[in-house]
Amino acid sequence: MSPFTIQQQVTFLYTRDLAAGSAFLRDKVGLTLALNQFDLCHIYQAAPNAFLGVCTNRPPAENPAVTYSFVVNDADAAYETLKSRGVEFEGPPQLSERFNVYSTFFRGLESYRFEIQEFRDPSWPAPLA
């Protein structure tokens, strides 16, 4: 048994332009600002205990090897909503039989890759209330 409990999760992405990165997460993705850290990092709430920060305190990776996935209950609705806000997707949601997920991908700030995903695998844990 672990001597501690992880209570929240924060992922930080790096950008050269905080205003543009912040506008992308706020206006296009629809996240709510949780904390402004001295105009160096803006941290947005992605889910009840999950946060996504965009920061200028270090340079962004030229080719980040990360995909930030938003797990949703309706990938088609999320796709249409984000598309109407100007998000450009690689294509519409599709089923990956290999992973049993229904998802679509888009690029956001800098060259980070994002995913909208529905888990179709019944062994995936349901979100906590």
NUKOL-869867 format. One record per residue: residue in one letter; x negated, y, z negated of N, C-alpha, C, O in turn. Coordinates in pm, 1 decimal, padded with zeros to 6 digits. Atoms other than C-alpha are relative to their C-alpha. Layout:
NUKOL-869867
A;X;Y;Z;X;Y;Z;X;Y;Z;X;Y;Z
...
This chain:
NUKOL-869867
M;-00084.7;-00118.4;00000.0;00000.0;00000.0;00000.0;-00088.9;00124.2;00000.0;-00186.2;00132.1;-00074.9
S;00077.2;-00123.5;-00011.0;-00131.6;00343.5;00095.2;00019.6;00087.2;-00124.0;00129.6;00092.7;-00179.0
P;-00013.9;-00088.5;00115.9;-00203.6;00587.0;-00188.7;00065.1;00134.6;00033.6;00082.6;00219.1;-00054.2
F;-00064.1;-00126.4;-00039.3;-00039.2;00867.3;00009.2;00106.4;-00028.3;00104.5;00109.1;-00135.0;00165.7
T;-00107.3;00009.9;-00098.5;00262.9;00927.9;00231.4;-00014.4;00114.3;00099.4;-00025.9;00230.4;00060.1
I;-00001.4;-00104.0;-00103.6;00250.5;01113.8;00561.2;00141.8;00054.7;00005.9;00236.8;-00020.0;00029.1
Q;-00132.3;-00061.4;00007.6;00538.7;01359.5;00538.6;00041.4;00071.4;00128.4;00160.1;00081.6;00159.1
Q;-00028.8;-00070.5;-00123.7;00510.8;01550.2;00865.1;-00112.4;-00027.1;00098.5;-00218.4;-00076.8;00060.6
Q;00100.4;00019.5;-00104.3;00321.4;01536.4;01194.8;-00007.1;00126.7;00083.4;00095.4;00181.5;00123.9
V;00022.2;-00117.2;-00084.3;00168.9;01826.9;01388.2;-00102.7;-00036.6;00106.8;-00208.0;-00092.1;00075.4
T;00093.6;00015.1;-00110.1;00002.5;01805.7;01729.5;-00034.3;00139.3;00049.7;00054.5;00222.7;00067.9
F;00042.5;-00130.7;-00049.1;-00203.2;02101.4;01850.4;-00048.6;-00011.6;00144.1;-00127.6;-00099.7;00177.9
L;00043.5;-00014.1;-00137.8;-00246.4;02194.6;02216.1;-00068.8;00134.9;00011.1;-00033.3;00229.1;-00059.8
Y;00079.9;-00122.0;-00009.2;-00492.3;02461.2;02324.1;00021.8;00068.5;00133.8;00039.5;00003.7;00236.9
T;-00028.3;-00080.3;-00117.5;-00444.0;02743.0;02571.1;-00088.7;00124.9;00001.9;-00140.9;00167.0;-00101.4
R;00071.0;-00127.0;-00013.4;-00619.4;03052.0;02702.7;00093.9;00117.8;-00022.7;00049.4;00229.0;-00051.5
D;-00100.1;-00106.2;00005.6;-00292.7;03250.7;02687.7;00110.8;-00039.8;-00096.9;00202.9;-00113.1;-00060.8
L;-00097.1;00037.5;00103.4;-00094.7;03222.5;02364.4;00141.6;00042.3;00036.6;00236.3;-00033.1;00014.3
A;-00133.8;-00048.0;-00035.9;00195.9;03431.0;02492.2;00064.5;-00090.8;00104.1;00182.3;-00124.6;00092.1
A;-00054.5;00087.2;-00104.7;00239.4;03213.3;02802.6;00028.0;-00140.1;-00054.4;00132.5;-00198.1;-00024.9
G;-00020.8;00132.4;00058.3;00195.7;02886.0;02610.7;00118.6;-00001.9;-00093.9;00197.5;-00096.4;-00094.7
S;-00111.1;-00011.1;00093.3;00437.2;03000.4;02344.5;00132.5;00015.6;00074.4;00232.8;-00045.3;00037.2
A;-00122.1;-00018.7;-00080.0;00691.6;03115.8;02603.3;00043.4;-00130.8;00063.9;00163.0;-00158.8;00072.7
F;-00033.6;00128.7;-00059.4;00672.7;02775.7;02771.2;00072.8;-00088.0;-00102.1;00179.2;-00142.3;-00072.4
L;-00061.9;00086.1;00101.5;00750.7;02587.4;02448.2;00133.4;00055.9;-00048.4;00226.9;-00019.8;-00074.4
R;-00121.8;-00062.8;00050.0;01014.8;02838.3;02337.8;00107.6;00007.6;00108.6;00219.7;-00039.0;00088.1
D;-00100.7;-00032.2;-00101.0;01189.7;02936.3;02662.2;00031.5;-00115.2;00094.8;00146.5;-00132.3;00135.4
K;-00022.4;00109.8;-00094.9;01143.5;02633.1;02887.2;00039.4;-00129.1;-00071.5;00137.7;-00193.4;-00034.9
V;-00028.3;00125.1;00070.8;01133.6;02341.1;02642.2;00111.5;00020.0;-00102.2;00186.7;-00073.3;-00130.5
G;-00109.1;-00029.2;00092.6;01365.9;02511.0;02391.8;-00033.1;-00025.8;-00145.9;00057.5;-00046.9;-00226.5
L;00038.9;00023.5;00138.5;01165.0;02463.0;02071.5;00011.4;00129.2;-00081.1;00008.6;00239.2;-00025.8
T;-00013.0;-00113.3;00091.6;01202.1;02690.3;01767.2;-00131.1;00023.0;-00073.1;-00191.6;-00070.9;-00125.0
L;00123.3;-00035.1;00069.6;00903.8;02874.0;01620.7;00016.0;-00026.6;-00149.2;00110.0;00022.1;-00212.0
A;-00000.7;00029.8;00143.0;00828.1;02740.2;01272.5;-00099.7;00087.4;-00074.8;-00074.6;00125.3;-00189.2
L;00103.3;-00076.7;00068.4;00511.1;02937.3;01192.9;-00092.2;00067.6;00101.0;-00138.0;00005.0;00196.6
N;00098.9;-00074.6;-00077.2;00293.6;03208.2;01348.7;-00123.5;00011.9;-00087.9;-00119.9;00077.9;-00191.7
Q;00124.1;-00004.8;00076.4;-00061.7;03162.1;01224.8;-00091.8;00107.6;00057.7;-00175.3;00079.1;00143.6
F;00089.4;-00110.9;-00031.0;-00227.2;03502.6;01266.7;-00015.4;00025.9;00150.1;-00120.5;00072.4;00194.2
D;00004.8;-00014.5;-00145.6;-00145.4;03513.9;01639.6;-00115.3;-00077.1;00063.0;-00164.9;-00039.8;00169.3
L;00096.9;00094.4;-00056.6;-00400.1;03234.8;01693.1;00069.0;-00130.9;00034.8;00030.2;-00198.1;00130.4
C;-00077.7;00122.5;-00022.1;-00151.5;02944.7;01673.2;00146.9;00029.5;-00026.4;00181.9;00096.0;-00123.9
H;-00144.5;-00002.1;00022.0;00223.6;02926.7;01711.6;00042.8;-00145.9;-00012.5;00017.4;-00226.4;00077.2
I;-00040.7;00137.8;00024.8;00371.2;02609.4;01564.6;00151.8;-00008.6;00014.6;00226.3;00065.0;-00050.2
Y;-00141.2;00018.6;-00031.1;00707.9;02491.1;01696.3;00050.0;-00132.1;-00056.6;-00023.1;-00231.1;-00061.0
Q;-00060.3;00123.1;00049.9;00943.5;02235.8;01546.7;00054.1;-00078.5;00118.5;00136.2;-00028.8;00195.7
A;-00043.8;00087.4;-00109.4;00993.8;01945.7;01787.8;00107.6;-00097.7;-00046.0;00191.3;-00140.3;00033.6
A;-00095.7;00092.3;00061.4;01195.1;01720.1;01551.7;-00003.6;00030.6;-00149.9;-00087.2;00109.8;-00193.1
P;-00003.5;-00035.4;00142.2;01282.7;01726.1;01179.3;-00135.5;-00000.3;-00071.4;-00160.0;00087.2;-00154.5
N;00130.6;00006.3;00066.4;00930.6;01626.6;01070.4;-00116.1;-00002.9;00098.8;-00225.3;-00048.7;00065.1
A;00104.0;-00000.2;-00103.4;00733.5;01672.4;01393.4;-00010.8;00139.7;00060.1;00089.6;00204.0;00090.7
F;00025.8;-00135.3;-00045.3;00572.6;01992.7;01515.0;-00102.3;-00001.4;00112.9;-00185.5;-00091.6;00123.0
L;00092.6;-00016.2;-00111.3;00386.1;02109.8;01823.7;-00054.7;00141.6;-00005.9;00019.9;00239.0;00005.1
G;00063.9;-00130.2;00007.1;00136.3;02391.8;01793.1;-00073.3;00031.3;00127.5;-00130.6;-00056.9;00191.4
V;00077.9;-00047.0;-00114.0;-00012.8;02597.1;02071.5;-00094.9;00106.1;-00055.4;-00052.8;00199.4;-00123.8
C;00103.1;-00081.3;00065.1;-00339.9;02768.3;01981.8;-00103.7;00051.5;00098.8;-00124.6;-00005.1;00206.1
T;00108.8;-00057.3;-00079.5;-00616.9;02987.2;02119.8;-00132.6;-00003.3;-00075.0;-00228.9;00060.1;-00032.0
N;00122.3;-00000.3;00081.1;-00878.5;02912.4;01853.5;-00110.1;-00090.7;00054.4;-00218.6;-00097.5;-00003.4
R;00103.2;00075.2;-00071.9;-01065.6;02678.2;02087.9;00044.6;-00012.8;00144.9;00163.9;-00003.2;00173.6
P;-00039.9;00008.8;-00142.1;-01073.7;02635.3;02465.5;00078.0;-00129.0;00028.5;00054.4;-00232.0;-00034.6
P;-00073.6;00120.7;-00037.0;-00829.7;02392.8;02626.1;-00089.8;-00098.0;00074.6;-00186.1;-00058.0;00140.0
A;00071.9;00102.2;-00075.7;-00959.3;02065.8;02766.1;00029.6;00019.3;00148.1;00140.3;00057.6;00185.8
E;-00021.5;-00015.1;-00144.0;-01008.0;02073.5;03141.8;00094.8;-00105.1;00054.9;00173.1;-00076.5;00145.6
N;-00088.6;00107.3;-00043.4;-00830.4;01741.3;03187.3;00041.0;-00081.3;-00122.5;-00011.1;-00190.7;-00144.6
P;-00034.5;00069.0;00124.1;-00661.0;01644.3;02860.2;00059.2;-00138.1;00026.5;00148.6;-00154.0;00109.7
A;-00046.3;00138.0;-00015.3;-00605.9;01270.7;02831.3;00104.4;-00029.5;-00106.6;00087.8;-00119.4;-00189.0
V;-00107.5;00017.3;00097.0;-00287.1;01300.9;02630.8;00132.2;00026.3;00070.7;00141.7;00111.0;00159.4
T;-00136.5;-00027.2;-00044.0;00082.9;01280.0;02704.1;00081.6;00025.6;-00125.4;00083.4;-00057.5;-00216.1
Y;-00085.3;-00032.3;00113.0;00316.8;01451.1;02459.6;00141.1;-00040.8;00037.9;00198.9;00015.4;00130.9
S;-00132.0;00053.8;-00033.0;00646.7;01258.4;02459.1;00106.5;00053.7;-00094.6;00091.0;00050.9;-00216.7
F;-00118.6;-00037.6;00075.6;00978.7;01398.0;02347.4;00098.9;-00115.5;00014.7;00147.0;-00141.5;00125.0
V;-00096.3;00109.1;-00003.3;01204.3;01104.9;02257.3;00137.9;00061.4;-00019.5;00163.9;00128.8;-00119.2
V;-00133.5;-00060.0;00000.1;01563.4;01201.9;02334.2;00106.2;-00108.7;00009.7;00076.0;-00223.7;00041.6
N;-00109.5;00096.5;-00011.3;01903.4;01034.0;02327.3;00058.0;-00005.2;00140.8;00130.1;-00099.3;00174.1
D;-00054.1;-00003.9;-00136.3;01985.0;01132.8;02688.2;-00102.9;00066.8;00091.9;-00106.6;00189.3;00103.5
A;00106.6;-00052.7;-00086.1;01693.2;01171.3;02930.3;00056.3;00074.7;00120.9;-00002.6;00173.1;00165.6
D;-00059.5;-00069.2;-00115.0;01921.8;01269.7;03219.0;00043.7;00141.0;-00038.4;00019.6;00235.7;00036.6
A;-00044.4;-00131.8;00045.8;02073.8;01557.6;03018.9;-00120.6;00089.9;-00028.2;-00119.7;00207.8;00007.3
A;00120.8;-00078.7;00027.9;01729.8;01671.6;02899.8;-00065.5;00042.9;00130.5;-00108.4;00157.5;00143.7
Y;00058.5;-00030.5;-00131.3;01598.1;01655.1;03256.5;00075.1;00115.7;00065.9;00013.0;00211.0;00112.9
E;-00080.3;-00104.6;-00064.8;01885.4;01867.8;03390.8;-00013.3;00133.0;-00073.8;-00023.3;00237.8;-00010.0
T;00013.2;-00122.6;00079.1;01858.7;02120.9;03105.7;-00134.9;00066.0;00024.3;-00141.7;00185.8;00051.8
L;00133.1;-00056.7;-00017.5;01483.3;02165.5;03137.4;-00023.1;00044.9;00144.0;-00088.0;00146.7;00168.0
K;00011.1;-00038.4;-00140.6;01501.6;02173.9;03516.3;00069.3;00134.3;00024.1;00018.8;00217.5;00099.5
S;-00072.1;-00127.1;-00016.1;01758.0;02456.5;03492.9;-00076.6;00116.6;-00062.2;-00052.6;00232.3;-00027.4
R;00083.8;-00103.8;00061.9;01505.3;02646.9;03276.9;-00130.1;00022.0;00075.7;-00213.8;00102.0;00033.9
G;00117.4;-00020.9;-00083.8;01240.5;02619.1;03547.5;-00113.2;-00099.7;-00019.3;-00220.8;-00082.2;00037.8
V;00103.2;00102.9;00015.6;01046.3;02312.5;03433.3;-00006.5;-00081.0;00128.9;00096.5;-00122.1;00182.3
E;00019.2;00076.7;-00123.0;00899.9;02132.1;03734.7;-00045.2;-00140.7;-00035.3;-00152.7;-00159.3;-00092.4
F;00023.9;00140.4;00031.8;00911.5;01753.3;03700.9;-00070.2;-00071.5;00114.3;-00065.2;-00028.2;00229.4
E;00060.6;00086.0;-00101.7;00714.9;01485.1;03882.7;00108.0;-00073.1;00078.1;00084.1;-00114.4;00191.6
G;-00113.0;00066.4;-00062.9;01052.8;01328.9;03966.1;00107.7;-00019.2;-00104.5;00085.9;00010.6;-00221.9
P;-00107.2;00022.6;00096.3;01385.1;01237.1;03806.3;-00033.5;-00117.9;-00092.8;-00124.9;-00195.2;-00064.1
P;00025.1;00112.8;00091.0;01399.5;00992.7;03512.8;00014.3;-00133.9;00071.7;00100.6;-00152.2;00157.6
Q;-00001.9;00135.5;-00055.2;01328.7;00630.8;03601.8;-00023.5;-00099.7;-00112.4;-00081.2;-00066.3;-00215.8
L;00021.6;00107.3;00096.9;01328.8;00302.2;03414.1;-00135.0;-00065.6;00025.6;-00164.3;-00108.5;00137.2
S;00122.7;00079.7;-00004.0;00989.7;00149.6;03339.5;00032.8;-00133.2;-00062.9;00045.3;-00143.9;-00184.9
E;-00033.0;00132.4;00052.5;01069.5;-00218.6;03307.9;-00110.6;-00054.2;-00088.0;-00084.1;-00126.1;-00184.3
R;00114.4;00048.2;00077.9;00720.8;-00287.0;03174.1;00009.7;00043.5;-00146.1;-00013.6;-00036.6;-00236.6
F;-00006.2;-00053.1;00135.9;00771.5;-00062.4;02868.9;00142.7;00012.7;-00052.9;00162.7;00046.6;-00169.5
N;-00141.0;-00010.2;00035.6;01153.8;-00066.5;02865.1;00034.0;00140.1;-00050.4;00097.5;00157.2;-00154.4
V;-00031.6;-00139.5;00029.4;01175.3;00313.0;02862.2;00053.4;00065.5;00127.0;00018.1;00026.8;00238.4
Y;-00056.6;-00079.4;-00108.1;01369.0;00555.5;03078.7;-00057.2;00140.0;-00017.6;-00028.7;00206.4;-00117.3
S;00072.3;-00123.5;00024.5;01158.6;00864.9;03133.1;-00035.4;00075.2;00127.2;-00021.1;00025.4;00238.9
T;00050.6;-00086.0;-00105.7;01025.7;01148.5;03343.9;-00112.1;00085.9;-00057.7;-00119.4;00106.1;-00178.9
F;00118.5;-00074.0;00043.5;00707.8;01358.8;03329.9;-00003.7;00138.2;00062.7;00048.8;00160.4;00171.8
F;00024.0;-00133.9;-00052.6;00617.0;01723.4;03374.0;-00128.2;00055.1;-00060.2;-00173.5;00010.4;-00165.6
R;00118.3;-00070.1;00050.0;00313.0;01946.2;03332.5;00047.6;00129.7;-00063.2;00143.0;00192.4;-00017.3
G;-00038.7;-00121.9;00069.2;00331.0;02235.6;03094.8;-00115.2;00095.8;-00006.4;-00184.3;00118.5;00092.8
L;00107.8;-00095.1;00018.1;00087.4;02482.4;02954.0;-00133.2;-00066.9;00027.9;-00152.0;-00185.6;00001.1
E;00129.9;00051.1;-00043.9;-00268.3;02443.1;03080.4;00025.9;-00123.0;00087.1;00107.1;-00114.4;00179.3
S;-00026.2;00119.1;-00082.3;-00280.0;02089.0;03225.6;00050.2;-00116.4;-00085.0;00030.4;-00232.8;-00050.2
Y;-00057.3;00104.8;00084.4;-00107.2;01900.2;02944.3;00118.3;-00065.4;00070.0;00193.6;-00001.4;00143.5
R;-00109.6;00077.7;-00057.5;00134.0;01629.1;03046.7;00103.5;-00026.1;-00108.6;00069.1;-00062.7;-00221.0
F;-00111.3;00021.8;00091.5;00475.8;01600.4;02881.1;00092.1;-00106.6;00057.4;00096.6;-00128.0;00178.6
E;-00093.8;00104.0;-00041.2;00734.0;01324.3;02892.5;00130.8;00018.8;-00075.5;00131.6;00050.4;-00194.5
I;-00132.4;00011.6;00059.9;01106.6;01311.8;02827.5;00032.1;-00148.4;00007.3;00026.8;-00207.7;00115.0
Q;-00009.3;00145.7;00002.8;01181.3;00957.0;02718.3;00114.7;-00049.2;-00086.8;00140.8;00004.2;-00194.6
E;-00096.1;00078.3;00077.6;01460.1;00726.2;02603.2;-00060.1;-00138.9;-00017.2;-00093.4;-00204.6;00081.4
F;00042.3;00138.2;00021.9;01343.5;00404.3;02440.8;00120.3;-00090.0;00022.5;00226.5;-00067.5;-00035.5
R;-00106.0;00098.5;-00023.5;01554.2;00115.4;02569.4;-00030.1;-00130.1;-00074.8;00050.5;-00223.1;-00073.5
D;00041.8;00116.7;00076.0;01367.8;-00137.1;02354.6;00072.3;-00000.6;-00134.6;00054.1;00092.4;-00213.2
P;-00075.1;00001.0;00126.2;01595.6;-00239.2;02065.0;-00089.1;-00007.7;-00123.7;-00042.0;00018.9;-00234.3
S;00087.1;00005.6;00116.7;01292.2;-00288.1;01840.4;-00058.1;00137.4;-00035.7;-00124.6;00150.1;-00138.5
W;00047.1;-00133.7;00033.6;01210.7;00086.8;01854.0;00081.5;00051.8;-00118.5;00204.2;00042.8;-00116.9
P;-00074.1;-00045.0;00117.8;01299.7;00238.0;01514.3;00085.8;00123.4;00029.9;00045.0;00213.6;00103.1
A;-00089.7;-00115.3;-00013.8;01592.3;00477.6;01500.5;-00057.2;00117.1;-00078.4;-00127.9;00096.9;-00177.1
P;00048.1;-00116.0;00075.7;01517.0;00834.1;01389.7;00058.1;00001.6;-00140.0;00169.4;-00045.5;-00163.4
L;-00049.5;-00015.0;00136.0;01548.1;00905.1;01021.7;00102.0;00111.6;-00004.2;00090.0;00210.4;00068.2
A;-00106.1;-00103.2;00012.5;01853.8;01104.8;00922.6;-00052.0;00121.4;-00072.8;00022.0;00217.8;-00092.7
